[in-house]
Amino acid sequence: MDPSCAFDRVAVVGTGGYGWHFLCALLATKRLHVRAVTSTTDTQSSLIKQSGLVKQKHTDKQKRIAKLRELGAEIVEYNDPTSEAFAAAFSDIHTVVSAVGLSGVTSQIAMIDGALAAGVRWFIPSEYGVAHYTSTWMPFPSPLAPKTDVDRYLRDHAMSRGLAHTVIYTGMALDYLDPASIGLKLASRSATLVGRGGTPVSFTPAHNVVQLVCDIVQRPHEMMNRTIRFASSTAKMRELIKVATNGEHGERVKIVCVDEAKAKFCELAKHQDPRAFQIYSRLLIEEGLGQINRMNEPLDNAMFPDIDAEPVGRTLERLMEHSEPNVQINPTPAHRTASAKSVTDGLGRRFRDFNM
């Protein structure tokens, strides 16, 4: 028997955002029993509730669930994010993939406890971005700090009790997040730059993230208890601004000094203004924290030869053209050992990326 068959029952927590795409990709392999685990309530922010969009969000969710059933997914709902609820939801499941949003990161502690109680063997937390590093200038914990708590809990509490894990860092996905959140205003071909824009940033478009996660889930014995770093490309903000503004400068680019941005972030964050996170993202990039291998860790791109990595420059062009990527999910991903591989820096130039 193929060893991966011992991990053929997969649960994905979350049916929106990445959760929806992970579920569709895993179902498309035709090799896995896929369970969608979703809350019975809409956990939208107070701002969305005040705007009267909850009813529409609920309708959209029900449509997604109906489509997932049609595609062959098992649907399990839970009322409250408790370890008992997750233990019931994960019954007979081998692998759990978390796809909760930033507001749901802390619920992953209960998810892990539920996975342990249910006998789950492998847990993939909701990362798919950048690692959290403490910024010395911040007067309070960063919005990404809870991710560190989850990673530590997996290592220090769950791993010794038989629950393997895999942490996946992919950098920023400009076709998943709004490019305006990092200062790229594609509709008006303008930009706002915090600082000098000269630090490297890791990027991976959403469809490459989905391909990566689908590939990893089907290769459990290679991927357990390790950190995967995959970046489709690396580029600097000032390079992306050239793409977004068609190479024009002057009035099309507003430059904000770092100290001014920090002061504005602190002011907005005190009032829990959602605009604070956009400024935080730009400061994070300028500080050099947007690169997933900033400490010279090797990228793992060579382990995933089936993924046709899309350069971030092309992602921006595609967004401006309103075109969709050509996505293919390989039902039998290649098993390769890591080796040196040439990748692009996101703007067409080549550099060597060594994977030891």
Secondary structure, DSSP 8 states (H G I E B T S, - for coil): --GGGGG-EEEEE-SSTHHHHHHHHHHHTSSSEEEEEEESS----HHHHHTT-HHHHHHHHHHHHHHHHHHT-EEEEESS--HHHHHHHTTT-SEEEE---GGGGGGHHHHHHHHHHHT--EEE-S--B------TT-SS--TTHHHHHHHHHIIIIIGGGT-EEEEEE--B-TTTS-GGGGTEETTTTEEEEETT--SEEEE--HHHHHHHHHHHHT-HHHHTTEEEE--SEEEEHHHHHHHHTTT--GGGEEEE-HHHHHHHHHHHHHTT-THHHHHHHHHHHHTTTT-TTTT-----GGG-TT-----HHHHHHHHHHT--------SS--------EEEE-SSS-EEEE---
